[in-house]
Amino acid sequence: MVQRYSQLCPVAFGAGAVSTTGAVAKELGFSRVLIVTDENVKKMGHTQKVIDSLAAAGMETFLFADCEMDAPDYTVQTGADLVKTHAIDGIVGIGGGSVLDTAKGISTLAANHVSVSELLDSARNMMPLENPPIKLILIPTTSGTGSESTIIAVISDTKNHEKIGAIAPPSFAIVDPELTLGMPKEITVYTGMDAFSHVCEALTSVQPNPHSDILCYDTIERITKWLPIAAADPLNLEARENLALASNNAGIAFNDAMVHLGHAIAHAMGATFHIPHGIACALVTPVILELTAPVYPEKVKKIGTCMGLTISATDPQEIGIDVANGLRQFQKQLGIPTLPDLTISREQIIGCTNYVANEGLRFLCPVPATEECIAASLAKIYDCYQ
């Protein structure tokens, strides 16, 4: 079988890489630049580093620091309006996943003569827009989403209470591990498990490829080793470097191989209960590994091996159970909360079935994601992690 693989955009990686923002922007032909961020990133001084680098390269800069969690549609609209008002020709997004998704949404919306609701309708119906996005540099300050290297911007439709994936490819990614130093334990853990979920789903989707597989297994090893260290020591640069690389590689991997039912469920949980995406991903990933083990027993077994687990089972279902339980134990050690901890009942989580059934990502799962399968998977999130 012939398989294709690619990398969406170039990446500048390494400590201090943020200082190259101006040079990269110059290469891309920027002159009037909108910097998209949030107040927390601004207060940490990261945004100023970008401003200084752009100014040194002769760029005129404008700041939009009103990004919010889960990239709500109205922030995308406001940012796009700024692009048009100030004749912006390049965008730099610096922040966590919600900021990067907002920047991606702005770059696409501002390039087209549509409203944000029309953009989301086009994405929902998989209809292409007329114009490509405005050129965009993305700089993550967390290690989890990999959004700097993926084609999709996940935007919250606040009217319909849905998360919608819009096509919004970045032009360049700058990954500077120093920007993640000092990140609180909770955010470190949640974002790290987001990256972990990306590779587990990429390995078990209906369209894996050997390039993505290599990146995925390496990512699992790095996260298993370095996430507990970074959680315990927020200023450990070696840990931060490994997690930043793992997150970026995971993004590159799932941009090709794609995520599936796990992220359909995580989107439903986020839209319904407004919990951090990384928590939702962590809770559902063991269930997905158990579900897909009968299709990919050797892959799921290798996931366990990369985690340092000893998997002696040969029956595919037992392999799935053993790896899923090993992952749940890892998550317990990291402090991932249970659904009862989040005051979410068994009935409430099963109530997400209809949302998930209407998510297109479920069709990329190698196991038919019927409503019965979805409901059983949701119940298992509650039942198997207490």
C-alpha positions in Angstrom: 0.0 0.0 0.0 1.3 3.5 -0.9 1.0 6.0 1.9 1.7 9.8 1.7 3.1 11.9 4.5 4.2 15.5 4.7 5.0 18.4 7.1 2.7 21.4 7.0 5.2 24.2 7.6 8.9 24.8 8.6 9.8 24.8 12.3 12.5 26.8 14.1 13.2 24.9 17.3 15.4 25.6 20.3 16.0 27.7 23.4 15.9 31.3 22.4 14.2 30.7 19.0 11.6 33.4 19.8 14.4 36.0 19.0 14.2 34.9 15.4 10.6 36.0 14.9 11.6 39.2 13.2 13.9 37.4 10.7 11.2 34.9 9.9 8.6 37.6 9.5 10.9 39.4 7.1 11.4 36.2 5.1 7.6 35.9 4.8 7.3 39.5 3.6 5.6 41.0 6.7 5.5 44.7 7.3 2.4 45.5 9.4 2.0 42.7 12.0 -0.8 41.8 14.3 0.4 40.0 17.4 -2.3 37.7 18.8 -2.0 36.7 22.5 -3.7 36.8 25.9 -3.2 38.9 29.0 -1.3 36.1 30.9 1.3 35.6 28.1 1.6 39.4 27.9 2.2 39.7 31.6 4.9 37.0 31.5 6.9 39.2 29.1 6.8 36.7 26.2 4.8 39.1 24.0 7.4 41.8 24.4 10.1 39.5 23.1 8.1 39.1 19.9 7.5 42.9 19.7 11.2 43.6 20.2 12.2 41.1 17.5 9.7 42.4 15.0 10.7 46.0 15.7 14.4 45.2 15.2 13.5 43.9 11.8 11.7 47.1 10.9 8.1 45.9 11.4 5.1 48.0 12.6 3.2 46.0 15.2 -0.3 46.0 16.6 -1.4 44.0 19.6 -4.5 41.9 20.2 -4.4 40.4 23.7 -8.0 39.5 24.2 -7.9 35.8 23.4 -10.0 33.5 25.7 -10.1 29.8 26.5 -11.4 27.6 23.7 -11.1 30.3 21.0 -14.7 31.6 21.1 -16.0 32.9 17.7 -16.4 36.5 18.8 -12.7 36.9 19.6 -11.9 35.6 16.1 -14.3 38.2 14.6 -12.8 41.0 16.7 -9.2 40.1 15.7 -10.2 39.8 12.0 -11.8 43.3 12.1 -8.5 44.7 13.5 -6.6 43.1 10.6 -8.8 44.9 8.1 -8.8 48.2 10.0 -5.0 48.3 10.2 -4.2 46.8 6.8 -2.3 43.9 8.4 -0.2 41.7 6.1 1.1 39.2 8.7 0.0 37.7 11.9 2.0 36.3 14.9 0.2 34.2 17.4 2.0 33.5 20.7 0.4 31.6 23.5 -1.3 28.3 24.4 -3.6 26.3 22.1 -6.6 28.6 22.4 -4.4 31.6 21.4 -3.0 29.7 18.5 -6.4 28.6 17.3 -7.7 32.1 17.6 -4.7 33.4 15.5 -5.4 30.8 12.9 -9.1 31.6 12.8 -8.3 35.3 12.4 -5.8 34.7 9.6 -8.5 32.8 7.6 -11.5 35.0 8.4 -9.6 38.3 7.7 -8.6 37.0 4.2 -12.2 36.3 3.2 -15.4 38.4 2.9 -17.4 36.4 5.3 -18.5 36.7 9.0 -17.3 34.3 11.6 -20.6 32.5 11.6 -20.3 32.0 7.9 -16.8 30.7 8.3 -18.0 28.2 10.8 -20.9 27.1 8.6 -18.4 26.6 5.7 -16.2 24.5 8.0 -19.1 22.5 9.3 -20.2 21.7 5.7 -16.6 21.2 4.5 -16.9 24.0 2.0 -13.7 25.7 0.9 -13.3 29.5 1.3 -12.3 31.7 -1.7 -8.9 33.0 -0.4 -6.0 31.4 1.5 -5.3 32.7 5.0 -3.0 35.7 5.7 0.5 34.6 6.4 0.9 33.4 10.0 3.7 32.6 12.4 2.7 30.5 15.5 4.7 30.4 18.7 3.5 28.0 21.4 4.0 28.8 25.1 2.7 25.4 26.3 3.6 21.8 25.2 0.5 20.1 24.2 -1.7 21.1 21.3 0.9 21.0 18.5 -1.4 23.6 16.8 1.6 25.4 15.4 2.1 22.5 13.0 -1.5 21.5 12.2 -4.0 22.7 9.5 -7.0 23.0 11.8 -8.2 25.8 14.0 -10.7 24.6 16.6 -13.1 27.5 17.2 -16.0 27.6 19.7 -19.4 28.3 18.1 -20.9 30.1 21.1 -24.4 30.2 19.6 -24.7 26.5 19.0 -22.3 25.4 21.8 -20.1 23.4 19.5 -16.4 23.2 18.7 -15.8 23.5 14.9 -12.6 22.7 13.0 -11.8 25.3 10.3 -9.0 25.0 7.8 -6.3 27.5 8.7 -2.7 26.4 7.9 0.2 28.3 9.5 3.1 29.5 7.4 5.9 29.0 10.0 6.2 27.6 13.6 8.7 28.8 16.2 9.1 26.4 19.2 11.1 27.9 22.0 11.2 25.6 25.1 12.3 28.6 27.3 8.8 30.0 26.9 7.4 27.1 28.9 9.7 27.4 31.8 7.8 27.9 35.1 4.5 26.7 33.7 2.3 25.5 36.6 2.1 21.8 37.3 -1.6 21.5 36.3 -1.1 23.2 32.9 2.1 21.2 32.3 0.3 17.9 33.0 -2.9 18.7 31.1 -1.1 19.9 28.0 1.3 17.0 28.1 -1.6 14.5 28.1 -3.1 16.4 25.2 0.0 15.6 23.1 -0.1 12.0 24.4 -3.6 11.6 23.2 -2.7 13.0 19.8 -0.2 10.3 19.1 -2.3 7.5 20.5 -5.1 8.4 18.1 -2.7 9.0 15.2 -1.3 5.5 15.7 -4.8 4.0 15.7 -6.6 6.0 13.1 -7.9 4.6 9.7 -5.0 6.5 7.9 -1.7 6.0 9.7 1.6 6.2 7.9 5.2 5.2 8.8 6.4 8.7 9.2 3.7 9.6 11.8 4.2 6.3 13.5 7.9 7.0 14.2 7.1 10.4 15.6 4.3 9.0 17.7 6.4 6.3 19.4 9.2 8.8 20.1 6.6 11.2 21.6 5.2 8.6 24.0 8.7 7.8 25.3 9.5 11.5 25.8 6.3 12.3 27.6 6.4 9.3 29.8 9.9 10.1 30.9 9.8 13.9 31.1 6.3 14.9 32.0 6.6 13.8 35.6 10.0 15.6 35.9 8.6 18.9 34.4 5.6 18.6 36.7 7.8 18.3 39.7 10.4 20.8 38.6 8.9 23.6 36.4 12.3 25.2 35.7 13.9 22.0 34.3 15.0 23.1 30.8 15.9 19.6 29.6 12.4 18.4 30.5 10.9 21.4 28.8 12.9 20.8 25.7 11.8 17.2 25.4 8.2 18.1 26.0 8.2 20.9 23.5 9.7 18.6 20.9 7.2 15.9 21.8 4.3 18.3 21.4 5.5 19.6 18.1 6.2 16.1 16.7 2.7 15.0 17.9 1.2 17.9 15.9 3.1 17.0 12.8 2.1 13.3 13.2 -1.6 13.8 13.7 -1.8 16.5 11.0 -1.2 13.6 8.6 -2.6 10.6 10.4 -5.4 12.4 12.1 -7.1 12.0 15.5 -10.5 10.3 15.7 -13.1 9.2 18.2 -11.1 10.3 21.3 -11.1 13.9 20.1 -14.7 13.8 19.1 -15.4 12.9 22.7 -13.0 15.4 24.1 -14.6 18.2 22.0 -18.0 17.1 23.4 -16.8 17.2 26.9 -15.2 20.6 26.5 -18.2 22.2 24.8 -20.6 20.6 27.4 -18.7 20.9 30.7 -16.2 23.6 29.9 -13.3 21.6 31.2 -9.7 22.0 29.9 -9.2 20.1 26.7 -6.1 18.2 28.0 -8.2 16.8 30.9 -10.8 15.5 28.5 -8.2 14.0 26.3 -6.4 12.3 29.2 -9.7 10.8 30.5 -10.7 9.3 27.1 -7.4 8.0 25.8 -7.3 4.8 27.9 -10.8 4.0 26.6 -9.6 4.6 23.0 -6.6 2.3 23.4 -8.8 -0.5 24.7 -11.3 0.0 21.9 -8.8 -0.1 19.1 -6.5 -2.8 20.4 -8.4 -5.6 18.5 -7.6 -3.7 15.3 -4.0 -2.7 16.1 -2.8 -5.1 18.8 0.9 -4.7 18.0 0.7 -1.0 18.0 -1.2 -0.7 21.3 1.3 -3.2 22.8 4.2 -1.0 21.5 2.5 2.0 23.1 2.7 0.1 26.4 6.3 -0.8 25.8 7.2 2.8 25.0 5.6 3.7 28.4 7.9 1.2 30.1 5.1 -1.3 30.8 5.6 -5.0 30.6 2.8 -6.4 28.5 2.8 -10.2 28.5 -0.7 -10.6 27.1 -1.2 -12.0 23.6 -4.9 -11.6 23.3 -5.7 -8.3 21.6 -8.5 -7.4 24.1 -6.2 -8.2 27.1 -3.4 -6.1 25.5 -5.8 -3.2 25.3 -7.0 -3.6 28.9 -3.4 -3.8 30.2 -2.1 -0.8 28.4 -5.3 1.2 29.3 -4.9 0.4 33.0 -1.1 1.2 32.8 -2.0 4.6 31.4 -4.6 5.3 34.0 -2.1 4.5 36.7 0.3 7.0 35.1 -2.4 9.6 35.0 -3.2 9.0 38.7 0.4 9.7 39.6 0.2 13.0 37.6 -3.0 14.0 39.4 -5.4 13.9 36.5 -8.9 14.3 38.1 -11.8 11.8 37.7 -15.2 12.7 36.4 -16.6 12.7 40.0 -13.8 15.1 40.9 -15.1 17.4 38.2 -18.7 16.9 39.5 -19.7 15.2 36.2 -22.1 12.3 36.8 -22.2 9.0 34.8 -25.6 10.1 33.3 -24.2 13.5 32.3 -21.2 12.0 30.5 -23.4 9.5 28.6 -25.5 12.5 27.7 -22.7 13.6 25.3 -23.5 10.7 23.0 -25.5 12.7 20.5 -22.9 15.4 20.2 -20.2 12.8 19.5 -22.4 11.1 17.0 -22.5 14.3 15.0 -18.7 14.8 15.1 -17.0 14.0 11.8 -13.8 12.8 13.5 -15.6 9.6 14.7 -15.5 8.3 11.1 -11.7 8.1 11.4 -11.9 5.5 14.1 -11.0 2.0 12.9 -13.9 0.6 15.0 -17.4 1.7 13.8 -18.4 4.5 16.2 -22.1 3.7 16.5 -24.2 5.4 19.1 -24.0 2.2 21.2 -20.2 2.2 20.9 -20.0 5.9 21.8 -22.3 5.6 24.8 -20.3 2.6 26.1 -17.1 4.5 25.6 -18.4 7.5 27.6 -19.6 5.2 30.4 -16.2 3.5 30.6 -14.6 6.9 31.1 -16.6 7.2 34.3 -16.5 3.5 35.4 -12.9 2.7 34.9 -11.2 5.8 36.4 -12.2 6.5 40.0 
